[in-house]
Amino acid sequence: MKNYSEVIILGAGAAGLFCASQAAKLGKQVTLLDNGKKIGRKILMSGGGFCNFTNLEVTPQHYLSQNPHFVKSALARYTQWDFIAMVAQYGIAYHEKELGQLFTDEGAEKIVEMLAAECANYQVNIQLRQQVSDIHQLCSADLAQGKTGRFSLLANGTTWYCDALVIATGGLSMPGLGATPFGYQVAEQFGIQVLPPRASLVPFTWRETDKFYTALSGISLPIVATANCGQSFNNQMLFTHRGISGPAILQISNYWQPNESIEIDLLPDQDIGAFLQQLRTTSPKLQLKNALSRVLPKKLVELWLEQNIIHDEPIAQLSKVRLQQLIDLIHHWSFLPNGTEGYRTAEVTMGGVDTHAISSKTMQSHHVKGLYFIGEVLDVTGWLGGYNFQWAWSSAYACAVALGESAVN
């Protein structure tokens, strides 16, 4: 049939492109449909344009899911070292930024070019600007009419047929790059539960009572952020006009629940109590403002004074009560977010297709033969630092191998 393809993949992002090339490499006829004008849009925007494509240390503990064991099989079968080897094979220069995070030297387009080359090498049929409006599971009556495959799809008024349908449409993060809930709608159409999605790896916003902190916009400092569940991250925090951001905040947002506070240690590498006690001996006449400005951003200290959160006085006169208040403020700042900046700036979407309904080995639905889900559309969320891209590669590879091993019908 003119519009028949053994495999149709919806979504030309990281997971979709990689799955397409790997399945085609294994001999499958693959068509890739995407609603955008170009492939790999989110890849191009990632990592400040340099794509944090994986991490040197990847373990199942770096992922959150309602089904925590789900990621183990795919991550073990296609590791970070496998993807690094492909990057090296294409001569793409890269560097480690921090904490095992690998970025391209010359830009994220190098990763997109590599994936496009892999697809071209194995004759993947990529169709862009495709709006899929209907998916239908073929029944015996359809087959009796001469229709081929397990599924039919209507895209831009054209009907396509396929034996295997792979949903790689991603989550809801960055709607400006074409993100839609389409993948979730497909899952629900076929009776697969979707766990409530929410923005993650995302900055927090100020409550009205904390908006005076907007005066610190652009200032960053090392912190430890701790969620109510006990998970902590030690990294940079950035004050913004809207709230707080930076790696430590994005990381802890994965573990934060609405209406919960985050505890922030603004001086994780020093004991402010011991520091001030020492200064009381060596410099008793030193003003508190000047003492704190030695270890914290001066603008932050000045803002606290303006807001009467602290009071300037010679440190020799600090009472035990005031000292304890300072210790609590600096080492145990209880920050209650108004919320998050939402999908507009979120790097990923938490929640999604329930992985209990999906094979961890093949990414195929347990109950709908030929229907697969890979990448961010699933209820799998990685930490900041290349982990979500590695999940894209690993889940895509597991799916591609399963497709390669499957016989038509």
N, C-alpha and C positions, 0 to 999 in steps of 0.2 A: 504494500500500500504506500501511496505517495508520502503520507505523513505518519508513517509507523517508525518507531525507534525502539530497540530492545529496552533501553533505559532512558527515561526522561528525568532530569534533575531540575528542580525549581530553585533558583538562587545562584547567582554567579559571584558569591563572596568567597572567603577563604575555604570553607568546607566544600561548597559546591564545585568550585574550580578544581580542587585537589581530587575530590572523588571522581569527577568526570574524567580527568586525565588518567587516573589509576585504573578505573574500570575499563576505559578504552584500551589501555595498555594490556589488559588481560583479555582483550579480544571482543569486548562488548561494543555494540553500536550505541553511541551516546549522544543525546541531544540535551543541550543546556538552555533553559529559558530564564530570562531575567527581565524585570520591569524597568531597569535603568538604561541610560544611554551608553554606559561603559561598564566593564567588569571591574570587580575588586574595589569598589568605591570606599568601603570602610577600611580596607588595607591601606589605601593611599593616604587616609587621614590619620592613621594610627601612629602612636609613638612620636607625635610632633612631626609627622611626615617621614619618619625614618623606620617605622614598623618594628616594634619589639616582638620579633617573630617566634621566639621560644625562650626557654630558660635553661640554664645548665643543670639545675636541680628541679626535677619534676617528680612529684609523688602524689598518690591519691589524696594525701592530707592537704594538698593545695587546692582542693575542690570542695564545693558545697553542693549537696543534693539531698532530697528526701530519701534517696536510695544510695547511701554513701559508698557501697561496694560497686556500683554500676561502672565507674570509670576504670576500674583496675585492669580489665581484660584489654581494652583498646589502648590504654597508655603503655601496657607492657608489650604489645605486639607492634606498635609503631612509636618509637621513642623520640625524644628530642635529638638524639644522636643521628637517627635516620634522616630527620629533616635537615639537620646541620650538614650532613653529607651531601644532600641534594643542593643546598645553597653553595657549598664549596665546589661541587661539580660544575655549577654554572658560573664559577669565578666571581661570586658576589662577596665583596669585602664586608666584614662585620666586626663589631667590637662589643665587649662586655661593658655595660655602663655601671651597674651596681647590683649587688645581690643576685648575680647570675643572669641578669637580663641582657639578651643579645639584640642589638640593633644593626641595621644596615649602615654602612659608611656613606653611601651615595644617595640614599633615598628609598622610600617604600615602593616606588615604581619598579625597582629591580625585582622585588618579590612578585609583583603582578606580572611583569614581563616573563619571569621564569614559569609561572603557572600558565600563562597564555601560550608559551612555547611548548610546554608539556601537552596542553590540549591540542595544539596544532600538529604536533608530532604524531598523535594517535587519532587524528581526524575527528575530533569532537565537533559537533555541529552546534555552534553558539548562536542563539537568536536573542537579540536585545530588544528593548521597548515592547516586551510581550506582557499583556495584561491577561492573566489566566482568570476566567470568570466562572468556569464550571469544571468539576472533576466528577467522573462517573465510574463506578466499578461495573465492568461488563458482566452480564449474566448469560446463561445458556441461550436465551432468546436472541441476544445481541450477536452471539457467535454464530447462531443459525442463519443470521442475515449476512454473514460473510465478514463481520467485523473481527479484527485481530487484536489479541493482547488481553490484558486484565483490566486496563484503565483507558478511559478516553478523557481528553482535556480540551476545553475550548479556550483558545488564545487568540485574541485579535480577530475573532470571527472564523478562525481555522480550527478544525478538529484534528487533534493528534491522538495517536494510539501508542500504548507501550505495555510491556510486560512487567516492568519494575518502575516504580515512581519514588523518587528520593526527594524529600522535603528538606531543603537547606536554606530556608528563607530568613533565618536569624530571628532576633528578638525585636523589641520595640525601641531599643536605644538608638539615638541619632535619627529621628524621623526625617530630618533634612536630607539624609542620604538614601531615602526610599524605604525605610523600615515600616513594615505593616504587620498587623496581627494575622496575616493570611495563613501562616503555618499552623497557628493555634486553631484556626477555623477548620482547616483540613483534618486535624486530629479529632476535633469534636464531631465533625461530620461522620467520621468512622468509629465513633463511640469511644475514643481514647480520652482519658481525663487530662485536663490542662490545669496545672497548679497555678494559683494566682500570680501573674507576673508583676514585678516592680523594678524600678530603676535601681541599679547597683553600680559599685565602683563610681560613686557620684558624690559631689560636694554637698555639704549641709548648708542650710540657710538660717539667718538670724531670726530670733523672736523679736518682737517690737522692743522689748526691754533691753535687748543686747545690741541694738543697732548703732550705739555709740562706737562700737568696735570697727565700724566701717572706716573710721579715721586711720586705721592701721593698714588699709588695703595695700597690698604689695609686699608687706613684711612677712618673712618666713623665719622659722626657727625649728630646731630639732625637738621632738616631743615623743612621749609614749601615750598612745590612745588606747583605752580599755573599754570594751563593751560589757554590758551586764552579765553576759554569759561567761566572762572571764578571759576572752580572747584579747590579746594585746598586739600592737604594732609599734615599732620604734622607727621613726623616719621623720621627714620634714612635714610641717604644717604651714599652710599659707593663708594669711588673712585676705579676704576679698571684699568687694563692695556688697556682695550678697550673703556672705557667710564665711565658712572656713573650708579650705581645700588642701591640696598637697597629698603626696603618697600615703602618709599615715592615715589621713582622713578617708581617702578613697578606699583603702583596705578595710578600715573598721566599718564602713558603710555596709559591707556584706553581712556583718554580724549584728547590726543595729536594728531594733524594732521601733516602730512609731510610738511616740510618747515616752520613750526611754531616754535617759541621759547617757552621755559618754563622759568617762573620767579622763582628764587630760593632765599629764605631768609635763609642765612647761619647762622644767629644768631636770631632765632625766639623768644627767651625768654628774650631778652635784647635789649635795644635801644642803638646802638653803638654811636650815636651822644651825648646822655645824658651821657653815660659812659665816653667818652673822655672829654667832658666839665667838668665833675666832677674831672677827673684826672688833668686837666689843673690848677685847683685850689689847689688840694692836692699834686700833684707831677709834677710841670711844667717842670722839667728837664728830666722826663722820656722819653726815646726814643719811637717812634711810634711802632717799631717792638716789644719791650718788652710789651707795653700796649696791643697791639692786641693779643699777645701770651697768655695773661691772659684769653682770652675768645674764642679764635679760635685755632685749631691745629697749633703748632709751625711750622711744615713743610709747611703748607699752606701759612703762613705769609712769611716765607723765600723764597718760590717759587715766590710769588708776587713781592718780592724785586728783585730777580734775573731777573725776566721778565720785570722789570721797570713798573709794574702795579701800585705799590705804591712806595713811597720814604721814606727812614728812616730820621727822624728829631725829635728834641725835640717837644713834643706835644704842648708846649706853642707857637710854631711858626706855628702851623697849620693854614693855611688861610681858610676863609669861603668856597672858591672854592674847596680846597683839602678835607675839612671835608665833603662837599656834595658828592664829588666823592667817598669817603670812604663809606658813607651811601648808595649810589647807588650800589656800588660794593658788599657790605656785605648783605644788605637787599633786593636788587633788581637786583641780578645777572641774566642777560638775557642770558640763555644758549640755543644755537641753535644746536640741535643734527644733526649729519651727517645722522643719521637714527637709526634703532634699531638693536639688535643682531639677529633678525629674529626668525624663528620657532625653530631653534636649542635649544635656551634657553627659549623661551616663555612658560609661564605656561598654557596659553589658546589661543584660536583662536577667534578673534572678527569677526562678520559677520557670514555667513552660511545660512542655509535653512530659507527662509522668513517665519516668524511666522504668517503673514497675511493669509498664505495658510494652516495653521494648526489649529485644534481646541485646544483652551487653556484648555479645560476641559478633553479631551481624548488623545491629541497628535496625533490624526488621521488626515490625509490629508482631506481637505474639498471635494476634487474632485476624489480621488482614494480610494475607500472603502477598508479597510483592511491594508492600508499602514500607518505606524506610524513613527514618528521621536522623539527621546528623547536625553537629555544631550547636550553635547557640539556641536554636529553637527548643532543644531539650532542657529539662530541669537539671542543668549542670552549669555551675558558675565557678570560674577559677579566680585565684587571687590576681591582683595587679602584678604585672611583670612578665608577660609572655605566655602565661598559663592558658588563657582562653584561646589564643592561636594554636597552642599545642593540642588542645582538645579538638579544635577544628581539624587539624591534620590527622590526629589519631582516630577520631570517630569516622572521618571520611575514608581513611584507609581500611578500617574494619569493614565498612559498608562495601567498598570497592572489591575487596577480596571475596566477600559473600556473593556479590553480583557476578564476579568472575567464575565462581564455582557453581552458580545456579544454572539449570537448564531451562530453556524456553518452555513455558507452560509446565 
